[in-house]
Amino acid sequence: MTAITNLIPRPATPGPITDEILERAIAVAAEAETGRLTDDGAALLMFLAQPVMQECLQWRRRMAVIADLAGDNVIVMPGRPS
């Protein structure tokens, strides 16, 4: 009989991170700031940390390229830091 762990692709990847999951993670992070971090909350934050930071970095890089291509006569919101 095949072990259940053999059915999980390596490396295992999560499904899409929905707005609902992000809203829950924001609430968990706020609770963690006050010292009320549960095991489930910590697991959620660890689950989301890498993909969320990667997405943030990708968006920043995309926006930097767009801002560079747009030149000085186009303001790309939220704007470039001074």
KAHU-V895510 format. One record per pair of residues at least 6 apart in sequence whose C-alpha atoms are under 7 Angstrom apart, sorted by the first residue. I is the first residue (numbers start at 1). GAP is how many residues later the second one is. Records with the same first field share a line. If there is no record, write none. Layout:
I=GAP + GAP
This chain:
25=19 + 20
28=13
31=6
67=9
